[in-house]
């Protein structure tokens, strides 16, 4: 199984670290609205706008949706102008969105928050930049662990849930955006000086035209990868974005009774953030593990296990009235397996589309973001229509079963065609 020791003497370690840091910071601000959803709703209420369940789901899903679409745009930028310049442009736009929220916080409206959410989408699109920038430096046999390390930047979501609610409690929700902007500026400067694009001796650029996107979209394997990533990454980012809302709506009484230090309503919001961070941490930190497991036993076999576990747990959560701590354990395991599935999918993608990794990262990443958007909207619809989340979890389980069926359909063809020449285990 490929590990960190196998990276010694390979690639460019500083760029790999900066790709991780850029992705980490980007993920932190991309999902910032999720852990602040309750506080922002209260601020809007003070300004005369009572936010509905549907509007809240829309606000939380908009950065995911815009991030999904922008991944194709930034993937195109990676091929045309290079990963570094593309990243710097995207980071500048994100910083502007954060500063807008910070300086307009006292009078901000729902529509202005939608604009901020669109801007934060550029942070989510960082996936289409950070992963190819790291992967271009390394050989096929190390793609699982390398892209797993770079992709583990999604641990930034954990940072959100750990600190954003407490910062909001102490200094107000706007301060979270101000601190986020300051941190993003620091990362921008570090990235500017330390990150490097792979030279032609390591990775030969192959700029794509719009028709090349069309050509790849005609390849049925592209659509299979889109489905698999829409399930794994879409599930991860969808549950992450909606986690605090779900916990507050479903388990607030249990959290109130959890301990004497958490009797105040404000502390319940913080506590929901802590438990959400615990679950999200599992998916974020285990992504490289999933990639390494896929390097060892093959991406197909590992996806069978990860998806099967997620589907089973989703059905259990939908059909049983679980006590709070059992539900947290279940969500922890769901996020862990989704995170590992993310790593497994991207162990396969560069082996199938190695010459088009920039554009394919954008396309597949877009599908992942669309999957996350659909999951958030589905959970919001389930709550609004049935005052619960049973329907939402059952629909997600069905989609996971569809993905498992898809793996069964393609595994033999993959292993006997491009898998023979891939350079890694399929």
N, C-alpha and C positions, 0 to 999 in steps of 0.2 A: 504494500500500500504506500503510495507516494506521500511524503510528508515534508516538513520544513527542511530536514537535513538534505533532501534531494534537490532543494533549490540552491544549495551552496555552489557558487561558481557559475550559476545559470542566470540569464536575464539581467535585470537591473532592480536591485532590492529597494533603492530609494524611490523609484517610480512606483513600484508595487505598493509601498507604504503610503505614498501620497495619493494613489488611486483609492486605497482603502480609506484614508482620512477625508478625501474629497467626497467619497460616497457616503461615509459616516455622517459628515456634517450635513450633506444634502438630504439624507434620509431623516435626520433630526428635524430639519425645518419643513420638509415635505409633509410630514404627518403631524405637525404642530397643532393643527386645529382639533385633532382628536382628543388629546388629554385636556384641552381647554374648552371643550364643547359646552360643559355646564356653565362655566364662568362667562363665556361669550354670550350664551343664551340669556343669562341674567343681565348682562350689560345692555343687550338689545332691548330687553323688557323695560329697563329704565328709560330707554330712548323711545318707548312707545311701540315697539315691535315684539309681539309675542310669537316666538318661533314655533312652528308646528313640527311634528315628527318627520314629515316629508321634507320640509325646508332644512331641517338639521341634517338629514341624510344627504340632501343635495349639496349642502355646504361641505360636508366631510368627504363626499365622493368627488367633488369638482377638481381638487388637486390631483387625485388619482387619475381622473379622466384626462385632464390636460397633460399630465405627465406621460400618460400612455401615448397620446397622439404625438407629443413633442419628442418622444424617443425615436420615432422615425426621422423627424427633422434633424435631431442631433446626431443620429446614426449617419445620415447623409453628410452632415458637417464633418464627422470624423473622417470619412472617405475623401472629402473635398479639401478641407483646410487643416486636417490633423486633429488629433484628440485634445491636445493641450489648448489650442486657441478656442476650439469649440467649448471646452470646459470653462475657460475664463469668461467668455461671453455669457454663458448660462449662469455662472455664479454672480456676475454683475447684476443681472436681471432679478435674481432671487434676493440679493441684498436690497435692491430698490423696493421690492414688495414688502420685505420685513420692515423697512423704515417707514413705508406708507402706513402700515398698520400701527406702528408705534406712535407716530406723530398725529394720526387722526383718531386715536383711540377714544377720546372724550366724546366725540360726536359721530362716531362711525356708524354707518347704516348697513343693513343686510346686503344691499347691492354693492357697496364698497368692499365688504368682506368677500363677496364673490370675485371681485377683481383681484384682491390679494390672493385668493385661492388659485386663480388662474396663474398668477405669477409664481406661486410656489410649485406649480407643475414643472417648471424648469429644473427644480431640485430633484423631483422624481425622475426626470428624463436623464439625470446624471448616470443612470445605469448603462445607457447606450454609449457612454463615453468612458467611464472608469473601467469597465470590464474589458473592452477591446484594447484600451491603452495598456493594461496589465498583461493581457493574454498575448499581445503581439511580440512581447519580449521572450516568450517561453515556448518550448517544443510541445508537440501534441501529447506526449505521455505525462506531462505535468499540468495540463489544462484544468483537470478537475480540482486539484489543490490550489492552483494559482487563482482561478476564477472564483473558487470558494473563499479564498482570503480576501480578494478584492470585494466580492459580494457580501462578505460578512460586515461590511460597512452599514448594512441595514440594522446593526445594533444601535444606530442612532435613534431608532424608534424607542428603544428601551430608555435611553437618556431622557427623552421627552416625558415618558410616563413616570419616571423617578423624580424628576426635578420640576417640571412645568407646573403641576398643580400646587406644589409647596411654594414656589416663587410667586405664583398668582395669588396665593393666600396671604403672603407677606407684603407684597408690593403692588399687586394688581396684575391682571392678565396682560396688559400692554407691556409690562416690564419684560415678559418672556420674549416678546418680539424684539425689544431693544437689545437684550442680552444675546439673542440669536443673531442679530445683525452684526454685533461686535465680534462674535466668534467667527461668523462667516467671513468677515473682513480679514481676520488673522489667517484663516485657512487659505483665502484667496492669495494673500501675499506669499505664504509658504509654498503654495502650489506653483506660483509664478516662477519662483527661483529654483525649486527642487525637482519638479516633474519634467520628464523628457519624453518626446516621441521616439519610438524605436527607429534606428537608422536603417537604411535600405539593405545593409549587410545582414541585418537580422530579420527585417520584415519589409518586403517589397510592396509599396503602395499600389493599389489597383482601384483608382477613383471610379465610382459608379455614376451612371446617368439614371434619369428617371425610368427609362425603359428597362434598366437592370432590376429595378424594384418589381416591375411587372413580370419580368422573367422568373424571378424567385417566387413570386406569388402564384405562378402557374405550377410550381413544383409542389406536389402533394405532401412531401415531407415537411415543407414549411408550415403547412396548416396543422400537421400533427404536432409539431413542436409548439405551435401557438396554442393548441388545445392543452397540451401538457403543462405549459407554463402559466396559462390562464388559471388552471386549477391550483398549482403549487404556489406560485408567487401571488396570484390573485387572491387565493385563500389567506396567505400570510398577511398581505398588506390590507386586505379587506377586514379581517378580524382585528388587526392591529389598530386600524383607523376607527373602528366601531367599538373597541373593547370597553372603553370607559362608559359609553352610553349603555352598552349591554349590561355591565355590572351594576351600574346605578339603577337601571330600570328593573332588574331582576333580583338583585341581592342586597339592596340598600338596607332593609331591616336587619338582615343577618350581619352586615358590616357594622351597623350601629351597635349591635349586641356583642360584637367580637371582643371588645376589651374596654376597660374604663378610660383609656387614653383616647378613644375614638368615638366618644359620645356626641361631640359637637358635629353639626352638619358639615361645616367646612372641612373637618378632619376626615369625614367619610369620603369626600371628594379626593383628598390626598391618598387615603387608603385604597380607593379604587385604582388610583394611578399606580400605587406600589404593586398591587396584585396583577394589574395589567402588565406592568413592566416585567414581572416574574415570568409570565406566560410568553411574552414577546421575546424576552431574552433567550428562551430555549430555541426558538426558530432562528434568531439572528446568529447566535454563537455556533449552532450546529450545522450551518450551511457548509462550511469547509469540510466537516465530517462527512456530510452526504456526498460531496464531491470525491473525497478520498475513498469512501466505501464503493462508489461507482467505478473509480479507477481500479479497484481490486476485484470486484465481482461483476462489473458491467452495469451500465446505466439502466438497462431494461429490467434486469432482475431486482435492482435496488428500488426502482420505481414501483414495481409490483408490491413490495413490502410497505413502502412509505404510504402509497395511496390506499392500500387495503386497510392499513391501520387508521388512517384519517376517516375513511368512509364508515368504518365500524364505530368509531368514537362519535362521529356526527349523528349517527342513528341513535346511539345510546343517549346522547344529550337531548335529542329531540323527543324521545319517547319516555324518558324517565324524569321524575321530579327530583333532581339530585340536590342534596344538601350543599351548602356553599363551598366547603373545603373540598368535597368530592368534585364539584364542578370546576374548581380551580386546577385540581390535578388533571382532570380531563382536558381542559383548555391548554394546559402546559404541554401535554402529550400531543395534542392536535398541532400546536404551533411548532413543536420540535420536529415532527414528521414532515410538516409542510416546508420547514427550513431545510431539512436534509434533502427533500425532493427537489428544491430549487438547485441545490448543488449538483444533484444527479442529472437533471435536465441539461445543465450547462457543462456537464462532462461530455454529453453527446453532441451538442450543437457544433462546437468547433471541429469535431471529427468529421461531421457531415458537410459542414459549410466553412471549412477553414479559410478558403480564399475570399470568402464574403462575410467574415466574422463581424465587421463593423456594421454592415447593413442588416445582417441577420439578428444581431443583438438588438438593433432598433426595432425590427419587426416583431420578434418574439417578445421583447420587453414591452412593446405596445400591447400585445395580447395579454400579458400579465397584468398590466394596469387596467385594461378593460375588464378583465376578470374581477379585479378588486373593486372597481366601480360597480359592477353588476351585483357583487356580494353585498356591499354596503346598502345599495338601493333595495335589494331583496330583503335584507334584515329590517330596514326601515319600513318597507311595505308590510312585512309580516307583523311588525309591532302595531302599525296603524290599522291594519285590517282585522287582526285577531287578538290584539292586546297581548301578544306573546311572540316567541321566536321559534315555535315548533315547525311551522311551515318553512321558515327560512333555512333552518338546519337540514330539514329533509330534502329540500330542493338542492342544497349544496351537496348532500350525500349522493343524490342521483347523478349529478354532474361528475363527481369523482368516479362513480361506477362506470360512467361512459368513457372516461379517460382510461380506466383499467381495461375496458373492452378494446379501446383503440390500441393499447400496447400489445394486446394479444394478436391484433390484426397485422401489425407491422414488424413484429420482432424477427420473424424468420426471414423476411425480405431484407431487412436492415443488416442482419448478420451475414447473409450470403451475397450481398452486393457491395455497397460502400463500406460495410463493416470490415470486409477482408483487407482493405487497403487503408483503414482509418489510422492505424498506429496506436490505438488504445483499445481497451476491452469494451465490447458492446453488450 
